[in-house]
Amino acid sequence: MANAIKLNLPSADDLFTTQEERDDAQRERVMDLPLSEISDFPSHPFKVKMDAEMQEMSESVKQYGVLVPGLVRPKEGRGYEMVAGHRRKMASELAGRGEMPCIVRNLTDDEATIIMVDSNLQRERILPSEKAFAYKMKLEAMNRQGQRTDLTSRPLVRKSESADVIGEQTGESGRQIYRYIRLTELIPEFVEMVDNTVERDKDKQQIAMRPAVELSYLPKEEQQTLREAIESEDCTPSHVQAMKIRKFSEEGRLSEDVILSILQEEKPNQAEQFKLPKEKISRFFAPETSAKTIEDTIVKALELWKQRERSRNDAR
């Protein structure tokens, strides 16, 4: 039986287009793309907020348009995926524009991840949670690809050095990069409390970075038990207390009673506090009222009571 002859037939593109036309099709260019055809980057770790800055940006886009094009990559089938420019896209939507200028670039998943993280880390204000998930995504991408030479300033970096490379690019140590990544192991409520330390919202509970890292080693069930204890005691653990909690957890001896005992310990330089059982005052406030608001309201009520007492004494 005769052997089959394999023929390499030219594609339709090869038959009906010139090499110059094919090269031109692959060349990057700025294109006005419909916003409806641009989807967000999967698991995008940076928050796109409707705040005062976004309002200013939308006004600028309404007046001048998007001055710096976004970066997208083609999706399989149809449409594009945003790599850099999520805030510009929202500003365009708020400004009532249907299109946005974008550079279209063919990128692998890991290349797109690294560029997405690096472009957003240039922002002035970044929350710990944004750094945490962004660093994790970039580190995983770098480790998978063995470190591309064109996406960082150093050639072929070993996996063990990836965190140090990220640190060099962001001005932080590799150890600090790993601390941020540990935050991704926290339950969402604790991640929010860490962000509150940066946002400095006095009406919300806060957890500092170092104790948060210690608590990240607790199983999710124990973190949830701790969160409930924090809520009932209206206090968060110090670094030393968080280390104790982690130690009891690793020894298999952490319980609700142990957590309460540790939280009730007097912290160094802690002022003496007077506490009211929550059930005695909860009927006077809505369930979502913060502890700070409750405290301020009680103090104002006592001040009014004191003023009335003085008025009565003066009238006698």
MOHUDA-V794753 format. One record per backbone hydrogen bond with DSSP energy under -1.0 kcal/mol. CO is the residue of the C=O (numbers start at 1). NH is the residue of the N-H. If there is no record, write none. Layout:
co nh
CO NH
CO NH
//
This chain:
co nh
7 9
11 15
12 16
13 17
18 22
19 23
20 24
21 25
22 26
29 104
31 102
33 100
34 37
35 38
37 80
39 82
41 44
49 51
51 55
52 56
53 57
54 58
55 59
56 60
57 61
58 62
59 63
60 64
61 65
70 103
71 83
71 84
72 105
73 81
76 78
79 75
80 39
81 73
84 71
85 89
86 90
87 91
88 92
89 93
90 94
91 95
92 97
93 96
98 35
100 33
101 70
102 31
103 72
108 112
109 113
110 114
111 115
112 116
113 117
114 118
115 119
116 120
117 121
120 123
127 131
128 132
129 133
130 134
131 135
132 136
133 137
134 138
135 139
136 140
137 141
138 142
139 143
140 144
141 145
142 147
158 161
159 162
161 165
162 166
163 167
164 168
165 169
166 170
167 171
167 172
173 177
174 178
175 179
176 180
177 181
178 182
180 183
181 184
182 185
183 186
187 191
188 192
189 193
190 194
191 195
192 196
193 207
195 198
195 199
196 200
201 204
208 212
209 213
210 214
211 215
212 216
214 217
215 218
219 223
220 224
221 225
222 226
223 227
224 228
225 229
226 230
227 231
228 232
229 233
230 234
230 235
238 242
239 243
240 244
241 245
242 246
243 247
244 248
245 249
246 250
247 251
248 253
249 252
255 259
256 260
257 261
258 262
259 263
260 264
262 265
267 270
277 280
278 282
281 284
282 285
286 289
290 294
291 295
292 296
293 297
294 298
295 299
296 300
297 301
298 302
299 303
300 304
301 305
302 306
303 307
304 308
305 309
306 310
307 311
308 312
309 313
310 314
311 315
//
